[in-house]
Amino acid sequence: MSNSLPKRSKTKTASRAELSAAYAPNAQPLTIERVQLGVKMEKRMVKVLKALAESADMNLGEMLEDIVLHAFEGVSTFSESAALEAVKDFKRLYGVNYDVHDGYRFAKSD
């Protein structure tokens, strides 16, 4: 029996350390306080987010912080071609067959 899933993306997105070195090479660490969240998200979307976080050497919380910080500035976290390619690969791998416009049609399942 052959595995019909595509191979996992070999695309490596820039790590948090690489981004920090590029955008804020002399910046001092910023002390923050993190809180635990109790949120629910679509299962396949979470798989894609976890895979993207791992490819950038981040945990899921750090990836979500990064996405939100970018959204607050009106820019995309995934604007580089390597990041967009990784998103596409992971979406295909995990069967994400919807796009931004379909989010309005999500039905509550619990």
C-alpha positions in Angstrom: 0.0 0.0 0.0 1.6 3.3 -1.1 1.4 6.5 0.9 -0.6 9.0 -1.2 0.4 12.0 0.9 3.0 14.3 -0.7 6.4 14.4 0.9 6.9 17.0 3.6 8.3 20.3 2.4 12.0 20.6 2.3 11.6 24.4 2.4 13.1 25.9 5.5 11.8 29.3 6.5 14.0 31.8 8.3 14.3 31.0 12.0 13.5 33.4 14.8 17.2 33.9 15.5 18.0 34.6 11.9 15.2 37.1 11.7 16.3 38.8 14.9 19.9 39.1 13.6 18.7 40.5 10.3 16.1 43.0 11.6 17.4 43.9 15.1 21.0 43.0 15.3 21.8 45.2 18.4 18.4 45.2 20.1 18.1 44.3 23.7 15.7 41.5 24.7 12.2 42.8 25.5 10.7 41.2 28.7 7.1 40.1 28.1 4.6 38.1 30.1 2.8 35.3 28.2 -0.6 33.9 29.2 -2.2 30.5 28.4 -5.0 30.6 25.9 -8.0 28.3 25.6 -8.8 28.6 21.9 -10.1 26.2 19.2 -9.1 26.3 15.6 -9.7 24.2 12.5 -7.6 21.0 12.9 -5.8 21.0 9.5 -5.0 24.7 9.9 -3.4 24.0 13.3 -1.3 21.2 11.6 -0.1 23.7 9.0 0.7 26.3 11.7 2.7 23.7 13.7 4.6 22.6 10.7 5.4 26.2 9.8 6.5 26.9 13.3 8.8 23.9 13.4 10.3 24.9 10.1 11.2 28.3 11.5 12.5 26.8 14.8 9.6 28.3 16.8 6.9 26.9 18.9 3.2 27.4 18.0 2.7 30.3 20.4 5.7 32.2 19.0 4.4 31.6 15.4 1.0 32.9 16.4 2.6 36.0 18.0 4.6 36.6 14.9 1.5 36.3 12.7 -0.5 38.7 14.9 2.3 41.3 15.2 2.6 41.3 11.4 -1.2 41.6 11.0 -1.3 44.5 13.4 1.2 46.3 11.1 -0.9 45.4 8.0 1.8 43.1 6.5 2.0 39.3 5.9 4.2 37.1 7.9 4.5 34.9 4.8 5.4 37.4 2.1 8.8 35.8 1.2 8.6 33.3 -1.6 10.2 30.5 0.5 7.6 31.0 3.3 4.7 31.1 0.8 6.0 27.9 -0.8 6.2 26.3 2.6 2.6 27.3 3.4 1.4 25.9 0.0 3.3 22.6 0.6 2.0 22.2 4.2 -1.6 23.1 3.1 -1.4 20.4 0.4 0.2 17.9 2.9 -2.6 18.4 5.5 -5.5 18.6 3.1 -6.4 22.3 3.6 -8.9 22.7 0.8 -10.2 26.1 1.7 -9.0 29.7 1.5 -9.4 33.0 3.2 -12.9 33.5 1.9 -14.2 30.1 3.1 -13.5 31.0 6.7 -16.8 32.8 6.8 -18.5 29.5 6.0 -17.0 27.4 8.8 -19.7 25.7 10.7 -19.5 25.0 14.4 -18.8 21.3 15.0 -18.9 21.1 18.8 
